[in-house]
Amino acid sequence: MRAKIAADINTLKADVAHKKHDLDAKRAQNYADQLEWEANVAIDYAAASIQQAEWAVLDAIVARADAQKAKAS
């Protein structure tokens, strides 16, 4: 009887350890997915910032040309 109880306890402990391992692996996968998503957002933000900077340069060029034209008039 004690052997059966000990075996059942060992089986239960093994099942708990397996479930914990599965949960830890799932949690790690979710964390990696979250970090990948955040990296993609950061890349998109950086690309948009570069585009905004390019437009600002073009606006500055046009403003400088207008200022020189106004000065020459």
DRENKE-346514 format. One line per field, with one value per atom (N, C-alpha, C, CB): z, y, x; chain; atom name; residue number from 1. Coordinates in Angstrom, 3 decimals. Glycine has a CB too. Layout:
% residues N
zz <- [Z,...] $
yy <- [Y,...] $
xx <- [X,...] $
chaine <- [A,...] $
atome <- [CA,...] $
num <- [NUM,...] $
//
This chain:
% residues 73
zz <- [0.000,0.000,0.000,1.208,0.841,0.883,-0.441,2.023,-1.076,-2.367,-3.405,-2.834,-3.393,-4.323,-4.072,-4.189,-2.808,-2.466,-2.893,-0.941,-2.616,-3.010,-4.529,-2.476,-5.239,-6.699,-7.207,-7.284,-6.604,-7.001,-6.738,-6.245,-5.600,-5.279,-6.275,-3.836,-6.600,-7.564,-8.941,-7.649,-9.317,-10.597,-10.579,-10.893,-9.496,-9.357,-9.422,-8.030,-8.727,-8.760,-10.175,-7.787,-10.867,-12.238,-13.145,-12.776,-12.965,-13.757,-13.479,-13.456,-12.225,-11.855,-12.472,-10.309,-12.392,-12.967,-14.478,-12.640,-15.137,-16.583,-16.935,-17.121,-16.192,-16.441,-16.193,-15.540,-15.132,-14.849,-15.992,-13.514,-16.483,-17.610,-18.828,-17.955,-19.127,-20.264,-20.083,-20.442,-18.864,-18.588,-18.730,-17.178,-18.218,-18.350,-19.811,-17.586,-20.611,-22.031,-22.739,-22.685,-22.406,-23.000,-22.605,-22.567,-21.340,-20.863,-21.594,-19.336,-21.802,-22.528,-23.973,-22.472,-24.578,-25.959,-26.052,-26.484,-25.117,-25.110,-24.918,-24.009,-24.046,-23.810,-25.069,-22.645,-25.753,-27.005,-28.058,-27.532,-28.151,-29.100,-28.787,-29.065,-27.505,-27.097,-27.471,-25.571,-27.216,-27.539,-29.048,-26.961,-29.824,-31.280,-31.742,-31.969,-31.172,-31.532,-31.186,-30.814,-29.991,-29.586,-30.503,-28.140,-30.927,-31.854,-33.183,-32.077,-33.671,-34.923,-34.798,-35.344,-33.667,-33.440,-33.430,-32.107,-32.771,-32.715,-34.113,-31.786,-34.923,-36.296,-37.101,-36.978,-36.988,-37.699,-37.259,-37.476,-35.962,-35.440,-35.983,-33.905,-36.003,-36.523,-38.002,-36.307,-38.764,-40.190,-40.393,-40.889,-39.602,-39.709,-39.310,-38.825,-38.313,-37.889,-38.986,-36.605,-39.667,-40.779,-41.878,-41.338,-42.182,-43.204,-42.798,-43.434,-41.543,-41.050,-41.169,-39.585,-40.871,-40.981,-42.435,-40.407,-43.348,-44.772,-45.208,-45.635,-44.756,-45.101,-44.495,-44.617,-43.276,-42.632,-43.420,-41.173,-43.933,-44.753,-46.019,-45.116,-46.661,-47.873,-47.576,-48.515,-46.459,-46.062,-45.830,-44.787,-45.206,-44.942,-46.248,-44.024,-47.203,-48.496,-49.206,-49.383,-49.207,-49.846,-49.128,-49.845,-47.802,-47.041,-47.316,-45.539,-47.413,-47.709,-49.108,-47.578,-50.063,-51.431,-51.466,-52.393,-50.755,-50.694,-50.051,-49.909,-49.000,-48.321,-49.246,-47.025,-49.980,-50.905,-52.028,-51.478,-52.498,-53.554,-53.074,-54.040,-51.828,-51.258,-51.036,-49.928,-50.645,-50.417,-51.737,-49.735,-52.805,-54.099,-54.738,-55.014,-54.316,-54.929,-54.464,-54.639] $
yy <- [-1.198,0.000,1.262,-0.002,1.279,2.449,2.639,2.325,1.553,1.637,2.268,0.243,1.903,2.488,3.983,1.786,4.373,5.792,6.557,5.973,5.987,6.630,6.758,5.833,5.743,5.788,6.837,4.419,6.902,7.909,9.326,7.684,9.509,10.825,11.183,10.846,10.224,10.474,10.798,9.270,10.109,10.389,11.799,9.338,12.155,13.494,14.560,13.612,14.332,15.285,15.419,14.850,14.295,14.334,15.101,12.907,14.879,15.605,17.106,15.075,17.484,18.896,19.507,19.062,18.789,19.291,19.460,18.339,18.523,18.608,19.808,17.304,19.980,21.117,22.443,21.022,22.499,23.709,23.999,23.571,22.962,23.142,23.674,21.813,23.089,23.553,25.013,22.657,25.363,26.735,27.705,26.834,27.317,28.162,28.358,27.547,27.296,27.401,28.313,26.010,28.192,29.040,30.500,28.574,30.730,32.087,32.687,32.087,31.897,32.374,32.690,31.334,31.858,32.101,33.399,30.911,33.599,34.827,36.059,34.765,35.947,37.067,37.385,36.755,36.360,36.571,37.207,35.234,36.752,37.344,38.823,36.582,39.138,40.526,41.388,40.610,40.893,41.671,41.851,40.994,40.830,40.976,42.048,39.629,42.050,43.049,44.448,42.766,44.597,45.895,46.351,45.841,45.420,45.764,46.241,44.554,45.576,46.001,47.389,44.996,47.671,49.003,50.045,49.046,49.731,50.669,50.923,50.131,49.882,50.039,50.907,48.661,50.646,51.462,52.917,50.912,53.146,54.499,55.196,54.481,54.467,55.047,55.383,54.081,54.501,54.764,55.996,53.535,56.117,57.289,58.556,57.114,58.455,59.614,60.047,59.295,59.090,59.418,60.129,58.143,59.635,60.268,61.699,59.450,61.885,63.228,64.141,63.170,63.622,64.416,64.805,63.638,63.872,64.180,65.296,62.919,65.231,66.285,67.625,65.900,67.581,68.817,69.436,68.543,68.618,69.126,69.777,67.984,69.109,69.676,70.988,68.680,71.043,72.296,73.401,72.084,73.056,74.050,74.542,73.457,73.645,74.045,75.017,72.809,74.677,75.551,76.904,74.886,76.897,78.144,78.984,77.855,78.342,79.079,79.681,78.166,78.920,79.438,80.614,78.326,80.506,81.613,82.845,81.192,82.624,83.749,84.437,83.272,83.658,84.256,84.982,83.190,84.401,85.051,86.381,84.123,86.375,87.593,88.643,87.281,88.212,89.143,89.774,88.409,88.986,89.452,90.420,88.262,90.337,91.183,92.606,90.633] $
xx <- [0.821,0.000,0.865,-0.934,1.911,2.777,3.506,3.783,3.847,4.530,3.617,4.987,2.352,1.377,1.221,0.011,1.125,0.976,2.226,0.720,3.394,4.649,4.728,5.858,4.313,4.322,3.353,3.973,2.174,1.186,1.710,-0.141,2.351,2.919,4.014,3.481,4.861,5.927,5.366,6.855,4.302,3.648,3.056,2.543,2.423,1.844,2.938,1.061,4.041,5.150,5.717,6.256,5.827,6.337,5.378,6.554,4.077,3.079,3.145,1.666,3.284,3.377,4.636,3.389,5.758,7.007,6.871,8.176,6.192,5.995,5.111,5.368,4.030,3.130,3.856,1.870,4.679,5.442,6.413,6.205,7.053,7.973,7.225,8.677,6.077,5.275,4.844,4.035,4.440,4.021,5.197,3.415,6.356,7.552,7.931,8.730,7.828,8.146,7.147,8.153,5.871,4.845,5.069,3.441,5.396,5.659,6.864,5.902,7.909,9.089,8.744,10.214,7.914,7.487,6.680,6.651,5.765,4.961,5.834,3.901,6.832,7.742,8.537,8.695,9.023,9.760,8.854,10.334,7.614,6.661,6.436,5.314,6.305,6.080,7.289,5.805,8.483,9.678,9.834,10.922,9.490,9.535,8.547,9.224,7.348,6.347,6.852,5.010,7.430,7.948,9.082,8.430,9.925,11.009,10.438,11.942,9.414,8.782,8.167,7.712,7.546,6.978,8.091,6.184,9.203,10.326,10.892,11.430,10.976,11.471,10.513,11.649,9.219,8.234,8.298,6.827,8.466,8.558,9.804,8.577,10.916,12.161,12.027,13.338,11.397,11.206,10.324,10.581,9.274,8.404,9.162,7.148,10.017,10.806,11.769,11.582,12.357,13.256,12.483,13.935,11.293,10.456,10.110,9.165,9.766,9.454,10.673,8.972,11.847,13.071,13.345,14.266,13.097,13.282,12.336,13.052,11.091,10.125,10.538,8.710,11.076,11.528,12.682,11.962,13.580,14.689,14.142,15.679,13.191,12.608,11.888,11.643,11.156,10.495,11.519,9.652,12.634,13.679,14.305,14.766,14.492,15.052,14.117,15.308,12.830,11.845,11.799,10.441,11.804,11.764,13.004,11.644,14.172,15.393,15.324,16.621,14.825,14.697,13.727,14.222,12.603,11.640,12.270,10.382,13.057,13.693,14.708,14.383,15.454,16.441,15.763,17.368,14.645,13.875,13.285,12.755,12.773,12.205,13.300,11.482,14.462,15.581,16.042,16.768,16.019,16.462,15.447,16.706,14.215,13.176,13.232,11.819] $
chaine <- [A,A,A,A,A,A,A,A,A,A,A,A,A,A,A,A,A,A,A,A,A,A,A,A,A,A,A,A,A,A,A,A,A,A,A,A,A,A,A,A,A,A,A,A,A,A,A,A,A,A,A,A,A,A,A,A,A,A,A,A,A,A,A,A,A,A,A,A,A,A,A,A,A,A,A,A,A,A,A,A,A,A,A,A,A,A,A,A,A,A,A,A,A,A,A,A,A,A,A,A,A,A,A,A,A,A,A,A,A,A,A,A,A,A,A,A,A,A,A,A,A,A,A,A,A,A,A,A,A,A,A,A,A,A,A,A,A,A,A,A,A,A,A,A,A,A,A,A,A,A,A,A,A,A,A,A,A,A,A,A,A,A,A,A,A,A,A,A,A,A,A,A,A,A,A,A,A,A,A,A,A,A,A,A,A,A,A,A,A,A,A,A,A,A,A,A,A,A,A,A,A,A,A,A,A,A,A,A,A,A,A,A,A,A,A,A,A,A,A,A,A,A,A,A,A,A,A,A,A,A,A,A,A,A,A,A,A,A,A,A,A,A,A,A,A,A,A,A,A,A,A,A,A,A,A,A,A,A,A,A,A,A,A,A,A,A,A,A,A,A,A,A,A,A,A,A,A,A,A,A,A,A,A,A,A,A,A,A,A,A,A,A] $
atome <- [N,CA,C,CB,N,CA,C,CB,N,CA,C,CB,N,CA,C,CB,N,CA,C,CB,N,CA,C,CB,N,CA,C,CB,N,CA,C,CB,N,CA,C,CB,N,CA,C,CB,N,CA,C,CB,N,CA,C,CB,N,CA,C,CB,N,CA,C,CB,N,CA,C,CB,N,CA,C,CB,N,CA,C,CB,N,CA,C,CB,N,CA,C,CB,N,CA,C,CB,N,CA,C,CB,N,CA,C,CB,N,CA,C,CB,N,CA,C,CB,N,CA,C,CB,N,CA,C,CB,N,CA,C,CB,N,CA,C,CB,N,CA,C,CB,N,CA,C,CB,N,CA,C,CB,N,CA,C,CB,N,CA,C,CB,N,CA,C,CB,N,CA,C,CB,N,CA,C,CB,N,CA,C,CB,N,CA,C,CB,N,CA,C,CB,N,CA,C,CB,N,CA,C,CB,N,CA,C,CB,N,CA,C,CB,N,CA,C,CB,N,CA,C,CB,N,CA,C,CB,N,CA,C,CB,N,CA,C,CB,N,CA,C,CB,N,CA,C,CB,N,CA,C,CB,N,CA,C,CB,N,CA,C,CB,N,CA,C,CB,N,CA,C,CB,N,CA,C,CB,N,CA,C,CB,N,CA,C,CB,N,CA,C,CB,N,CA,C,CB,N,CA,C,CB,N,CA,C,CB,N,CA,C,CB,N,CA,C,CB,N,CA,C,CB,N,CA,C,CB,N,CA,C,CB,N,CA,C,CB,N,CA,C,CB,N,CA,C,CB,N,CA,C,CB,N,CA,C,CB,N,CA,C,CB] $
num <- [1,1,1,1,2,2,2,2,3,3,3,3,4,4,4,4,5,5,5,5,6,6,6,6,7,7,7,7,8,8,8,8,9,9,9,9,10,10,10,10,11,11,11,11,12,12,12,12,13,13,13,13,14,14,14,14,15,15,15,15,16,16,16,16,17,17,17,17,18,18,18,18,19,19,19,19,20,20,20,20,21,21,21,21,22,22,22,22,23,23,23,23,24,24,24,24,25,25,25,25,26,26,26,26,27,27,27,27,28,28,28,28,29,29,29,29,30,30,30,30,31,31,31,31,32,32,32,32,33,33,33,33,34,34,34,34,35,35,35,35,36,36,36,36,37,37,37,37,38,38,38,38,39,39,39,39,40,40,40,40,41,41,41,41,42,42,42,42,43,43,43,43,44,44,44,44,45,45,45,45,46,46,46,46,47,47,47,47,48,48,48,48,49,49,49,49,50,50,50,50,51,51,51,51,52,52,52,52,53,53,53,53,54,54,54,54,55,55,55,55,56,56,56,56,57,57,57,57,58,58,58,58,59,59,59,59,60,60,60,60,61,61,61,61,62,62,62,62,63,63,63,63,64,64,64,64,65,65,65,65,66,66,66,66,67,67,67,67,68,68,68,68,69,69,69,69,70,70,70,70,71,71,71,71,72,72,72,72,73,73,73,73] $
//
